[in-house]
Amino acid sequence: MMNTPELVPTRIRRPRPQVVSLTDAAAERVRVVMAKSEKPYLRVGIKNGGCAGMEYVMAYAEAPDPLDEVVEDKGVKILVASNAILFLVGSVVDVENTKLHSKFVFKNPNETDACGCGESVTIVPATAEV
């Protein structure tokens, strides 16, 4: 009796969407910020807080966590915290400059509400498209 490998149908996987993308202005700002940083990575994520329930956060990181998503876009690399991936899918990170401030802003299709001051948001996790 001859041992032959079982034929297993090949499953075609659809491509994974990039979790976040950056505008040209955001990519340039990340380059400037990281050139002055003592740590090699920038991690984006979310945390519970604010009157609408969640806030976007950015912090320097020494290394990627095992479950971080590494995003490379427009020549820069950022980390997306694992607990934020489903909340940030499809988001675009941009920079807002006014006379009084300069800050990163998120254009997130998963936001359903925001507080009046704009510091916190309500976000629902992304669902798989069938």
Beta strands, then each sheet from edge to edge (+ up, - down):
strand 1: 20-22
strand 2: 41-48
strand 3: 54-61
strand 4: 69-73
strand 5: 76-80
strand 6: 91-97
strand 7: 102-107
strand 8: 111-114
strand 9: 121-123
sheet 1: 1+ 6+ 7-
sheet 2: 3+ 2- 5- 4+
sheet 3: 8+ 9-
end
